[in-house]
Amino acid sequence: MASPKVLVQILVTGTRILGKAFYEAGRQAVKNAKHSPQGALGNDVAGVGTATSGSPTDQITRAHRMTLDEAHLILNVKREASLENVLKNYEHLFKANSPLPAPTPEKAARGKAPAPAHSHYLQSKVVRARERIEAELKLASETPLASAAEAPVTPGATQAPPPPHEMPGGGKS
């Protein structure tokens, strides 16, 4: 049988080795926390953190936490695809990732069928992708209306005078 002195030496040596390993791992973790590479932006989802301008598209990107390109990739449609094609792919992917209804007693009695794979996570991504594309299409349909309101007036048409504060001389006669 081994003497107690040898057992204590083994225990002390093992503790020393483990202590050094944990110490070095801690130092490396601190070094990694201080240095953040350019590409790693923490919780940035698909370039959402880079959508910092006040443009409507960036606002939609931040609201939906998904870029338009990511939404097209998820639904497997091209950027110029019609809304009908987007909805067709959406319905297919939504159903493919939906759980099947509970089996009827007759089917359950026949034997166990393999459980189909479904994913609530993928289903939610599909829904969010459709919402993102629809929001972009809605924005695109509203934009021509806003630009038409700001369009120049045709010559010869009557035009209301500008408000007094915009008139030259401050509107004073």
LOFI-425191 format. One line per 5 residues: their letters; for each residue y, z negated, x of C-alpha. Coordinates in nm, 4 decimals, decimal comma. Example, Ala and Ser with C-alpha at 12.3 -4.5 7.8 and 13.67 -1.06 7.14 Angstrom:
as) -0,4500/-0,7800/1,2300 | -0,1060/-0,7140/1,3670
This chain:
maspk) 0,0000/0,0000/0,0000 | 0,3516/0,0830/0,1186 | 0,5667/-0,1982/0,2402 | 0,8736/-0,2993/0,0383 | 1,0978/-0,1981/0,3280
vlvqi) 0,9832/0,1670/0,3088 | 1,0291/0,1734/-0,0690 | 1,3839/0,0373/-0,0367 | 1,4658/0,2980/0,2300 | 1,3383/0,5786/0,0055
lvtgt) 1,5420/0,4432/-0,2868 | 1,8607/0,4096/-0,0777 | 1,8193/0,7571/0,0760 | 1,7582/0,9172/-0,2648 | 2,0614/0,7399/-0,4124
rilgk) 2,2769/0,8540/-0,1207 | 2,1659/1,2179/-0,1609 | 2,2281/1,2124/-0,5362 | 2,5669/1,0451/-0,4887 | 2,6776/1,3145/-0,2428
afyea) 2,5600/1,5904/-0,4764 | 2,7535/1,4462/-0,7726 | 3,0606/1,3926/-0,5564 | 3,0574/1,7557/-0,4373 | 2,9980/1,8828/-0,7912
grqav) 3,2986/1,6824/-0,9105 | 3,5178/1,8206/-0,6331 | 3,4107/2,1753/-0,7196 | 3,4837/2,1156/-1,0892 | 3,8348/1,9945/-1,0069
knakh) 3,8915/2,2967/-0,7823 | 3,7697/2,5304/-1,0602 | 3,9926/2,3613/-1,3178 | 4,3003/2,4082/-1,0987 | 4,2352/2,7783/-1,0380
spqga) 4,2252/3,0012/-1,3454 | 4,1653/3,3708/-1,2746 | 4,3872/3,6290/-1,4436 | 4,1161/3,7484/-1,6817 | 4,0120/3,4040/-1,8035
lgndv) 4,2570/3,2812/-2,0613 | 4,0534/3,0010/-2,2174 | 4,0073/3,0493/-2,5904 | 4,1573/3,3965/-2,5897 | 3,9562/3,6032/-2,8327
agvgt) 3,9505/3,9755/-2,7672 | 4,3024/4,0005/-2,6362 | 4,4563/3,7938/-2,9150 | 4,6482/3,5919/-2,6557 | 4,8129/3,9077/-2,5275
atsgs) 4,9464/3,9860/-2,8759 | 5,2714/3,8029/-2,8172 | 5,5330/4,0438/-2,9455 | 5,6781/4,0063/-3,2908 | 5,5433/4,3410/-3,4088
ptdqi) 5,3531/4,3435/-3,7383 | 5,0362/4,4655/-3,5656 | 5,0426/4,1715/-3,3239 | 5,1038/3,9335/-3,6121 | 4,7981/4,0722/-3,7911
trahr) 4,5944/4,0457/-3,4710 | 4,6863/3,6788/-3,4331 | 4,6254/3,6036/-3,8015 | 4,2795/3,7620/-3,8054 | 4,1904/3,6557/-3,4489
mtlde) 4,0591/4,0080/-3,3885 | 4,2020/4,3272/-3,2477 | 4,1755/4,6524/-3,4370 | 3,9500/4,8001/-3,1677 | 3,7116/4,5048/-3,1944
ahlil) 3,6980/4,5451/-3,5722 | 3,6095/4,9135/-3,5343 | 3,3375/4,8293/-3,2826 | 3,1845/4,5640/-3,5090 | 3,1693/4,7994/-3,8083
nvkre) 3,0633/5,0937/-3,5896 | 3,3335/5,3282/-3,7156 | 3,5781/5,5521/-3,5357 | 3,9470/5,4671/-3,5371 | 4,0325/5,7589/-3,7664
aslen) 3,7477/5,6843/-4,0125 | 3,8239/5,6727/-4,3836 | 3,8254/5,3493/-4,5810 | 3,5150/5,4663/-4,7701 | 3,3232/5,5013/-4,4413
vlkny) 3,4428/5,1572/-4,3305 | 3,3315/5,0012/-4,6605 | 2,9940/5,1804/-4,6439 | 2,9248/5,0404/-4,2960 | 3,0558/4,6996/-4,4043
ehlfk) 2,8169/4,6829/-4,7013 | 2,5210/4,7890/-4,4885 | 2,5902/4,5326/-4,2137 | 2,6697/4,2580/-4,4642 | 2,3393/4,3115/-4,6463
anspl) 2,1448/4,3431/-4,3213 | 2,2670/4,0002/-4,2113 | 2,2281/3,8313/-4,5513 | 1,9408/3,5940/-4,6167 | 1,6842/3,7255/-4,8633
paptp) 1,6491/3,5453/-5,1969 | 1,3758/3,2852/-5,2254 | 1,0325/3,4440/-5,2775 | 0,8785/3,4362/-5,6225 | 0,5685/3,2181/-5,6704
ekaar) 0,3411/3,5268/-5,6824 | 0,4635/3,6493/-5,3451 | 0,4404/3,3020/-5,1938 | 0,0784/3,2699/-5,3071 | -0,0261/3,5956/-5,1357
gkapa) 0,0525/3,4722/-4,7897 | 0,3305/3,3995/-4,5516 | 0,5493/3,6905/-4,4597 | 0,7532/3,6709/-4,1406 | 1,0971/3,5303/-4,2063
pahsh) 1,3622/3,8013/-4,1811 | 1,6352/3,7470/-3,9294 | 1,9793/3,6895/-4,0716 | 2,2944/3,5558/-3,9170 | 2,5811/3,3838/-4,0927
ylqsk) 2,7856/3,4288/-3,7736 | 2,7371/3,8070/-3,7679 | 2,8024/3,8250/-4,1395 | 3,1348/3,6437/-4,0966 | 3,2326/3,8764/-3,8092
vvrar) 3,1588/4,1765/-4,0318 | 3,3763/4,0324/-4,3107 | 3,6617/3,9553/-4,0703 | 3,6388/4,3054/-3,9207 | 3,6703/4,4623/-4,2661
eriea) 3,9656/4,2358/-4,3491 | 4,1356/4,3302/-4,0200 | 4,0989/4,7029/-4,0830 | 4,2182/4,6655/-4,4425 | 4,5218/4,4669/-4,3249
elkla) 4,6075/4,7415/-4,0752 | 4,5718/5,0107/-4,3431 | 4,7913/4,8091/-4,5788 | 5,0533/4,7757/-4,3053 | 5,0369/5,1499/-4,2384
setpl) 5,0853/5,2271/-4,6080 | 5,3848/4,9905/-4,6289 | 5,5535/5,1258/-4,3159 | 5,6438/5,4704/-4,4580 | 5,8048/5,3000/-4,7583
asaae) 6,0206/5,0837/-4,5338 | 6,1219/5,3783/-4,3171 | 6,2032/5,5865/-4,6275 | 6,4416/5,3128/-4,7420 | 6,6201/5,3341/-4,4076
apvtp) 6,6221/5,7162/-4,3993 | 6,9581/5,8872/-4,3607 | 7,1293/6,0023/-4,6769 | 7,1460/6,3740/-4,7380 | 7,4907/6,5319/-4,7051
gatqa) 7,6857/6,5646/-5,0288 | 7,5177/6,2647/-5,1890 | 7,7360/5,9771/-5,2996 | 7,7077/5,6711/-5,0874 | 7,8153/5,3164/-5,1612
pppph) 8,0819/5,1823/-4,9260 | 7,9580/4,9408/-4,6593 | 8,0123/4,5676/-4,7099 | 8,3573/4,4461/-4,5993 | 8,2287/4,2688/-4,2893
empgg) 8,0844/4,5987/-4,1593 | 8,3985/4,8022/-4,2173 | 8,6270/4,8801/-3,9223 | 8,9051/4,6249/-3,9085 | 8,6946/4,3588/-4,0833
gks) 8,7513/4,5008/-4,4326 | 9,1194/4,4118/-4,4466 | 9,3492/4,6718/-4,5998
